[in-house]
Amino acid sequence: MKNIIKLIALLTAAFLMCSCAAGTVETPTEAPAVTGSFETNILKVGQADAIILRTSDHCAVIDCGEKDDGDEVVKFLADNGVTAIDKLFITHFDKDHVGGVPEVLDSVSVGEIVTPSYEGNNDEYEAYLTALEKHNITPTLLEDEMTFTLDDALFEVYPPLRKSYAEDDNEFSLAVSVTHGDNRFLFTGDAKKQRLSEILNQCKGEYDFLKVPHHGRYNTYTKRFFETVNPKYAVITCSDKNPAEEQTVAALESLGCGIYYTQNGDVTATSDGSEITITQ
């Protein structure tokens, strides 16, 4: 019996090596042909990020807001008939991004959790670790670019390139790029100066839709970043108490960009592969 098991293992390994050599295991580099719509929902959860991305048959989530915001994500998914999340991206471990994750894990099946490879240092991060243990989930700590497709949308996820940054852990933010037909979407967490510079080198070209980094706060690299990405539409996750900074808004307005603020309600961006329609 042991010899049979050993033989099966050897044959399996040989098959996998041949499959890889023959090109049957591939990383997609181009978006598939458009077969349906791609919808982005950015929820009104104060100065926090909770973003749901849906294709025809699949769902990805970027961040879950603060600890009291997880139920908003769960409610949105339930109201829209979503029973499972294929990928949950936690851009970084600030409380306004990771706080709602335990509530989501308690309520919805999650295929894979993807995070940057570093350790958080707040109570919400500890609650997140407890939730992972409770649900027996091992997250993917991203150190290399991740590329995959969900239906007709191409996802490219870019990790931070350094082990440490001069400023806070906002700089560890993952960047998520989605291509649907002719439309490109970019989600940047709370990236600041150093990370924004990295993202421009990772995410080449212009984007039609931008989730503005760091809730609309301005830094010395913000204007250059906007001019390079050159979005047609931008969404700022902010609140009446913590609105976007005037310099940030002015920099976007100078590009003729349509600007939307979650302090005014949920923002929905729907792509048909050619055009993007924004509703709020």
C-alpha positions as CSV (number, residue, x, y, z in Angstrom):
1,M,0.0,0.0,0.0
2,K,2.8,2.4,0.9
3,N,4.4,1.8,-2.5
4,I,1.1,2.5,-4.3
5,I,0.7,5.8,-2.4
6,K,4.2,6.8,-3.2
7,L,3.7,5.9,-6.9
8,I,0.5,8.0,-7.0
9,A,2.3,11.0,-5.4
10,L,5.1,10.8,-7.9
11,L,2.7,10.6,-10.9
12,T,0.7,13.5,-9.5
13,A,3.9,15.6,-9.2
14,A,5.0,14.7,-12.7
15,F,1.6,15.6,-14.1
16,L,1.6,19.0,-12.4
17,M,5.1,19.7,-13.6
18,C,4.1,18.8,-17.2
19,S,0.9,20.9,-16.9
20,C,2.9,23.9,-15.8
21,A,5.4,23.4,-18.6
22,A,2.6,23.1,-21.1
23,G,1.1,26.4,-20.0
24,T,-2.1,25.0,-18.5
25,V,-1.5,26.9,-15.3
26,E,-1.5,30.6,-16.2
27,T,-1.8,34.0,-14.7
28,P,-4.2,36.1,-16.7
29,T,-2.8,39.3,-18.1
30,E,-5.7,40.7,-20.0
31,A,-9.4,41.2,-19.1
32,P,-11.8,38.7,-20.5
33,A,-14.4,39.7,-23.0
34,V,-17.3,41.5,-21.4
35,T,-20.3,39.3,-20.7
36,G,-22.1,41.3,-18.1
37,S,-21.8,44.3,-15.8
38,F,-19.3,45.1,-13.0
39,E,-20.7,47.0,-10.0
40,T,-18.8,48.8,-7.3
41,N,-20.7,49.9,-4.2
42,I,-18.9,52.2,-1.7
43,L,-20.9,52.3,1.5
44,K,-21.7,55.3,3.7
45,V,-19.9,54.3,6.9
46,G,-18.3,57.6,8.0
47,Q,-14.6,58.1,7.6
48,A,-14.0,54.4,6.8
49,D,-13.8,52.1,3.9
50,A,-16.4,49.4,3.1
51,I,-16.5,48.5,-0.6
52,I,-18.3,45.7,-2.4
53,L,-17.3,44.7,-5.9
54,R,-19.7,42.4,-7.9
55,T,-19.5,40.7,-11.2
56,S,-22.3,38.5,-12.7
57,D,-21.7,35.6,-10.3
58,H,-19.0,36.6,-7.9
59,C,-18.2,39.1,-5.2
60,A,-15.1,40.7,-3.7
61,V,-15.0,43.0,-0.7
62,I,-12.4,45.7,0.1
63,D,-12.3,46.5,3.8
64,C,-15.2,46.4,6.3
65,G,-15.2,49.7,8.1
66,E,-15.1,50.0,11.9
67,K,-16.3,47.4,14.3
68,D,-19.9,48.7,14.2
69,D,-19.9,48.8,10.3
70,G,-19.6,45.1,9.7
71,D,-23.4,44.8,9.9
72,E,-23.8,47.4,7.1
73,V,-21.7,45.2,4.8
74,V,-23.6,42.1,5.9
75,K,-27.0,43.8,5.3
76,F,-25.9,45.1,1.8
77,L,-24.8,41.6,0.8
78,A,-28.1,40.0,2.1
79,D,-30.2,42.6,0.4
80,N,-28.5,41.9,-2.9
81,G,-28.7,38.1,-2.6
82,V,-24.9,37.6,-2.0
83,T,-24.3,34.5,0.2
84,A,-20.5,34.2,-0.3
85,I,-17.5,36.5,-0.7
86,D,-14.8,35.1,-3.1
87,K,-12.1,37.5,-2.0
88,L,-11.9,39.8,1.1
89,F,-9.1,42.3,0.8
90,I,-8.0,44.1,4.0
91,T,-5.9,47.0,2.6
92,H,-4.3,47.6,6.0
93,F,-5.1,47.1,9.7
94,D,-6.3,50.5,10.8
95,K,-9.5,50.2,12.8
96,D,-11.6,51.9,10.1
97,H,-10.7,49.2,7.6
98,V,-10.4,45.9,9.6
99,G,-12.9,46.7,12.4
100,G,-16.0,45.2,10.8
101,V,-14.3,42.0,9.6
102,P,-15.3,39.8,12.6
103,E,-19.0,40.5,12.0
104,V,-18.7,39.7,8.3
105,L,-16.9,36.4,9.0
106,D,-19.7,35.5,11.5
107,S,-22.3,36.0,8.8
108,V,-20.9,35.3,5.3
109,S,-18.8,32.5,3.8
110,V,-15.4,33.9,2.7
111,G,-13.2,32.1,0.2
112,E,-9.9,33.9,0.8
113,I,-8.7,36.8,2.9
114,V,-5.8,38.8,1.4
115,T,-3.8,41.3,3.5
116,P,-0.5,43.0,3.4
117,S,2.3,41.2,5.2
118,Y,2.7,43.0,8.5
119,E,1.2,43.1,12.0
120,G,-1.3,45.6,13.3
121,N,-1.2,47.1,16.7
122,N,-4.8,48.0,17.8
123,D,-7.7,46.3,19.5
124,E,-9.6,45.8,16.2
125,Y,-6.6,43.9,14.8
126,E,-6.6,41.6,17.8
127,A,-10.3,41.0,17.4
128,Y,-9.7,40.2,13.7
129,L,-7.0,37.6,14.7
130,T,-9.5,36.1,17.1
131,A,-12.1,35.8,14.4
132,L,-9.6,34.1,12.1
133,E,-8.9,31.5,14.7
134,K,-12.6,31.1,15.4
135,H,-13.4,30.3,11.8
136,N,-10.2,28.4,11.1
137,I,-9.0,30.8,8.4
138,T,-5.5,31.3,7.3
139,P,-5.2,34.6,5.4
140,T,-2.9,35.2,2.4
141,L,-0.2,37.7,3.5
142,L,0.6,39.3,0.1
143,E,4.2,39.9,-0.8
144,D,4.0,39.4,-4.6
145,E,1.4,40.7,-7.1
146,M,-1.8,38.7,-7.3
147,T,-3.7,38.5,-10.5
148,F,-7.0,36.6,-11.2
149,T,-10.4,37.0,-12.9
150,L,-13.9,36.9,-11.5
151,D,-16.2,36.4,-14.5
152,D,-15.3,39.2,-17.0
153,A,-13.3,41.3,-14.6
154,L,-9.5,41.2,-14.3
155,F,-8.2,41.9,-10.7
156,E,-4.6,42.9,-10.0
157,V,-3.6,43.3,-6.4
158,Y,-0.3,45.1,-5.5
159,P,1.4,44.8,-2.1
160,P,3.6,47.4,-0.4
161,L,7.2,47.1,-1.5
162,R,8.9,47.9,1.8
163,K,9.1,46.2,5.2
164,S,8.9,49.5,7.0
165,Y,7.9,53.1,6.2
166,A,8.8,56.5,7.6
167,E,5.1,57.2,8.5
168,D,2.3,55.1,9.9
169,D,0.9,51.8,8.7
170,N,-1.4,53.5,6.1
171,E,1.7,53.1,3.9
172,F,1.2,49.4,3.9
173,S,-2.0,49.7,2.0
174,L,-2.7,47.2,-0.7
175,A,-3.7,48.6,-4.1
176,V,-6.5,46.8,-6.0
177,S,-6.9,47.4,-9.8
178,V,-9.9,46.1,-11.7
179,T,-10.2,46.1,-15.5
180,H,-13.7,45.5,-17.0
181,G,-13.7,45.9,-20.7
182,D,-12.4,49.4,-21.5
183,N,-12.9,50.6,-17.9
184,R,-10.3,50.6,-15.2
185,F,-10.9,51.0,-11.4
186,L,-8.3,51.7,-8.8
187,F,-8.7,51.3,-5.0
188,T,-5.9,52.7,-2.9
189,G,-6.7,52.2,0.8
190,D,-5.1,54.9,2.9
191,A,-1.8,55.1,0.9
192,K,0.3,58.2,1.6
193,K,3.4,59.7,0.0
194,Q,5.8,56.7,-0.2
195,R,3.1,54.2,-1.0
196,L,1.5,56.4,-3.7
197,S,4.9,56.6,-5.4
198,E,5.1,52.8,-5.4
199,I,1.5,52.5,-6.7
200,L,2.2,54.7,-9.7
201,N,5.0,52.3,-10.6
202,Q,2.9,49.2,-10.0
203,C,-0.4,50.4,-11.6
204,K,0.6,51.8,-15.0
205,G,-1.5,54.1,-17.0
206,E,-4.7,56.1,-16.4
207,Y,-7.8,55.0,-14.6
208,D,-11.5,55.8,-15.2
209,F,-12.5,55.4,-11.5
210,L,-10.5,56.2,-8.4
211,K,-11.3,55.5,-4.7
212,V,-9.4,58.4,-3.4
213,P,-6.7,57.5,-0.9
214,H,-6.8,58.2,2.8
215,H,-10.3,59.7,2.9
216,G,-9.4,62.8,0.9
217,R,-6.4,63.9,3.0
218,Y,-3.8,65.9,1.2
219,N,0.0,65.4,1.0
220,T,2.8,66.6,-1.1
221,Y,2.4,63.7,-3.5
222,T,-1.4,63.9,-3.9
223,K,-1.6,66.2,-6.9
224,R,1.1,64.3,-8.9
225,F,-0.8,61.1,-8.1
226,F,-4.1,62.5,-9.4
227,E,-2.5,63.9,-12.5
228,T,-0.9,60.6,-13.4
229,V,-4.0,58.5,-12.7
230,N,-6.3,61.2,-14.3
231,P,-9.6,59.7,-13.2
232,K,-13.0,60.6,-14.8
233,Y,-14.7,59.8,-11.5
234,A,-13.5,59.8,-7.9
235,V,-15.1,58.7,-4.6
236,I,-14.0,60.0,-1.3
237,T,-14.9,58.1,1.8
238,C,-15.5,60.8,4.3
239,S,-18.1,62.2,6.8
240,D,-19.6,65.5,7.8
241,K,-17.3,65.4,10.9
242,N,-14.2,64.5,8.8
243,P,-14.7,65.9,5.3
244,A,-12.2,65.8,2.5
245,E,-9.5,68.5,2.6
246,E,-10.0,71.4,0.3
247,Q,-6.6,71.0,-1.5
248,T,-7.6,67.4,-2.4
249,V,-10.9,68.5,-3.9
250,A,-9.3,71.3,-5.8
251,A,-6.7,69.0,-7.3
252,L,-9.4,66.7,-8.6
253,E,-11.6,69.5,-9.8
254,S,-8.6,70.8,-11.9
255,L,-8.8,67.6,-13.8
256,G,-12.5,68.0,-14.6
257,C,-13.2,64.9,-12.5
258,G,-16.6,64.0,-11.2
259,I,-16.3,63.8,-7.4
260,Y,-18.6,61.9,-5.1
261,Y,-18.6,61.8,-1.2
262,T,-19.9,59.0,0.9
263,Q,-21.0,61.5,3.5
264,N,-23.9,62.1,1.1
265,G,-24.8,58.4,0.9
266,D,-23.7,55.1,-0.8
267,V,-22.0,55.5,-4.2
268,T,-22.6,52.9,-6.9
269,A,-20.5,52.7,-10.1
270,T,-21.7,50.4,-12.8
271,S,-19.6,49.4,-15.8
272,D,-21.0,47.9,-18.9
273,G,-17.5,47.5,-20.3
274,S,-17.7,50.8,-22.3
275,E,-19.2,53.4,-20.0
276,I,-19.4,53.9,-16.2
277,T,-22.7,55.1,-14.6
278,I,-22.5,56.6,-11.2
279,T,-25.6,56.8,-8.9
280,Q,-25.9,58.1,-5.3
